[in-house]
Amino acid sequence: MNEDTFDEAKEGENLNESKANRFKRLASKRVNTAIKQINLIGNLSGSSYEYTDEQVEKMFGTLQAVLDSSRDKFSKSKKRSDQDTFTFD
């Protein structure tokens, strides 16, 4: 079992936990992990490394695209729930 699968199994252990509480718990954990990893990327700007402006732009462009895609998933899930209802209004 790889590490991600193991984490997912642990994350689903508490079946009595509300969806809102599970979201808050997992989001906090995952965002904090992402922040730590992004800070490590920033450490690559030190004098121990050489890089071009193009490499930096490609790296941050990719990160921004992934962030935008993740944010879009939240917008789409809200819109999807609105489309599940019908009115003549």
N, C-alpha and C positions, 0 to 999 in steps of 0.2 A: 504494500500500500504506500503510495507516494505521500509526501508531506501535505500537499493540498487536499487530497482525499481524506487524510487523517484529520486535518483541521475541520473539514466540512462535517465529518462524522461527529466530532466533539461539539461543533456548533449546534447540531440538532438534538443534543442529548436531552435538554429540558423541554419536554413536550407540553408542560403546563405553562410555559412562558408565553405571554401575549406577543402578537406580531409586532406591536409598537416597541415593547421592551427588547425583543430580539433584534429589531432593526437598530435601536439605539446602542445596544451592546456591541453588535457586530460592526456597525458603522464607526463607532469610536475606536475600536481595535484596528480596523482596516485603515482608517484615515491616519491614525497615529503611526502605523507601520509605513504608510506611503510618505508621510512627512519625513520620517527618519531616512528613508531611502532617497528622497529628493535632496535632503541635506547632504547625503553622501555624494550625490552627483555634483553638488556645488563645491565639494572638496577637490574635485578634479581641476578646479581653476587655479590651484596652487602652482608654485614654481617648479614642482617636481614633475610636471606634465607639460607637453607641448600639444597644441591644438590650433586649428585654423578657425577663422570666423565661420566658414562654411560648415564645419563640423558642429560648431556650437548651434548654429541656426537649424541644422538638420535635427540635432538632438532635441532642442526645445520645441521645434515645430512638431515633431512626433509626439512628444509629451502633451503638447497643447491639443493635438488632434484626438488623443486618447481621452483627455479630460472632457473635451467637447462632446465626444461620442457618449461618454458615461452620463454627462448632464442631460443629453438628449433622451436617453433612456427614461429618465425620470419625467420629462415633459411628455413623452409618448404614453407612459403608463397613466398619467392623469387624463390625457385626451381620450385614451382608449376607454376609460371608465365612463366618460361622458357619452361616448358613442354607443354604449350598451343600453341606453335608455331611449325611449321614443315618446315624443309629445307632438301635438299639432300646433303648439305655440310658435 
